[in-house]
Amino acid sequence: MEFYSQIIDMVVVGSVLVSAKRLERNTFADRNKIKHIMDKERLLDVLKSKIEEADAIVVGGASGMSAASGFRFYYQDEEVFRQMAGSLREKYGFRNMFDGFYHPRITKGERWALQLRTIKYVYECETGETYTDLAELLEGKNYYIVTTNQDAQFHRVFPENRITRLQGDWRYFQCKECCHDAIYYNKDMVMELNDKIVNDCLPEAYIPRCPVCVILV
């Protein structure tokens, strides 16, 4: 029971650490609210002590980890989003990348343009501070990471064999019909196809096809 109690404590305190990072950037909440609960320094001290006491640590990392590091184009109408969306932002009226991906009127080629630009950004952006901070806190500890994030930020600072990606990884393509189980590392293709985008749309001739069933990905 003590072990599970430690895990529960880590989940709670870990969430507060991300909240502290958000507050530091004036992104999601009012600074004054956190002062009524606990100042940031004390939060970090509690987190460090819990890590030091734990025999093993399970890290659950979701979108807040990346948002706290400034990667907010998925949800917000900010500069990175506007650059990647281009003319599609005004054409369809969406104001964040997720809404763009699932817009009912966007064409396949336009959706591919958004996806390709997003994946290129995933490869080229800086490593988020929340991830490097967490790596420093976990150094020398027995830990495992479970994440719903697709942006591969965890893979910048943690070994592959210590991460489970529940919702996939932007760095890999696979057949949408699941005709086989293979996944394909996509960096070279993504960089090449970004150069093929015309007027914020990838021409159909360049849309990737499954190498087995030849259906458009």
Secondary structure, 3 states (H helix, E strand, C coil): CHHHHHHHHHHHHHHHHHHHHHHHCCCCCCHHHHHCCCCHHHHHHHHHHHHHHCCCEEEEECHHHHHCCCCCCCCCCCHHHHHHHCCHHHHHCCCCHHHHHCCCCCCHHHHHHHHHHHHHHHHHCCCCHHHHHHHHHHCCCCEEEEECCCCCCHHHHCCHHHEEECCCCCCEECCCCCCCCCCEECHHHHHHHHCCCECCECCHHHCCECCCCCCEC
